[in-house]
């Protein structure tokens, strides 16, 4: 298999801004659209470039005899994603081997999600004519699942008119707008429902489309919301249930599997969550994620602090503006500082790594100029560190801005800095604070404390983990082992943000309301160290189990996210069945 099996992810939270190139047309059944040249037919109305005669819908829909004596599938589901047919563009066209299923069975897995590109089973240029060879590869996987007690979940990773990975369908049509794409989508699923009508529900399920976008996705379209999504999905659900009423059906949540569906009103549908949160842990140094090679090495357990320090521009004395909550105005008239309490001996060096800053662009539109960052032990009026971010220090036409960091809407410059600013304590201190006392905002990527050599304390590195924009800063106690714990309770209204797995609460609530929930994908790219990866996995698995989810599936076991992929830093791989097995990861997974 190809070494980089994992296609570009759209992984939650801030990742929506990282992949702003997603282009969707979002309204339901409002157009017909026109196809690209790739979907044109020859004059005799036959697909061009076809070497093997295609089969028509009736033949593709013939019920297959694949699962006469299926092995019983245990629960809860412990699964993987097999990518043998996931993306034609990535060369994933070969299908699945019996050894995939026998190996998974031997390792203790019982669920295999098959993300599939519809181009792998349709004829080139015509999505309503089918490839017998392509369909037979899917047939074989279903049969292997029945043989080896592995539940198979078919998923359209690349659906007619939509792909989270490549964004552009060869047809030029949109699943969210064009009736022709929607009809093809429903027809494909009804074809599969007929073809596999005799496969028991315990052995096969349908996960209709992979990772729909978020509401009002930043894609140049007017709207995309739950009603648009469900309008399309209900056409396919109806088509499936007409011929296979008991087939289990899964729907991914919105925002790439992160937001539960609130208006589905059908508890027979299993809702699927994808967990790659936070992206700074799960996609560290992933080459398709912009900027990830410059992220600080991830930590877990995370330091649950906001990445943003807000200046007085975000204060709102009247208590009615957007900053009224997250600013947390102090008596001095500043937004809340990031404060550390503990024992900090004289000579301690504190280094702040600033990822980005926002300051006035020097135009007449702003009456303020600089964004000033200070650090202090007693009062912001007596700082140990003062750093101005302004056009004087970081001009628009020089690096790191280089005329490419202007925000014209707010008349500010927002360069990505990735620069260190250090200060040293001249006397023993029981606390120190970092605060923005003028201007807009500063984004922290890391805080490093280096203690004096004679203290015997070494150094501490803290990576703020709260990515959400509008979260206030708080105070932390740094213990002797270097762990920073929140001092007291989280700011009111932000409890979930200060919980490392707080975003799961909506899914836990969904499960309590009567829906079934399955984790369709989760995992960590192999540049994140082994100890951090295992600690992250444990917390996610605890959350899945504690919420009563049906089960979970990691990404491709043979690739960078998987238990048999290229080793990660700190991993000692085990040779197993011609693969490099991450035994500690497998042992952890099998505890849940």
Secondary structure, DSSP 8 states (H G I E B T S, - for coil): --S--S-----STTHHHHTTT------SS-B-----GGG-B-TTS-BTT--S--B-HHHHTS-----TT-----SSEEEEE--TTS-GGGT--S---HHHHHHHHHHT--EEEEEEEGGGTEETTEEEEE-HHHHHHHHHHHHHHHHTT-EEEEEEEEETTEETTT---TT---TTTBHHHHHHHHHHHHHHHHHTTTS-TTTEEEE-SS----TT-SSSSS---HHHHHHHHHHHHHHHHHH-TT-EEEEE-HHHHTB--SS---TTSEEEEEE--SHHHHTTT-TTSTTGGGS----SS-EEEESEEE-GGG--TTS-STTTTTS---TTS----EEEEEEE-TT-EEEEEEEEEEEE-SSTT-S---EEEEEESS-TTS-SEEEEESTTTS-TTSTTTTT--EETTTTEE--EEEEEEEEE-SS-EEEEEEEEEESSEEEEEEEEEE--GGGT--EEEE-EEE--SS----EEEE-TTS-EEESSS--TT-TTTTSTTGGGHHHHHHHHTT--EEEEEE---TTS-HHHHHHHHHHHHHHHHHHT-SEEEES-TTSTTSTTSS--TT---EEETTEEE-HHHHHHHTT-
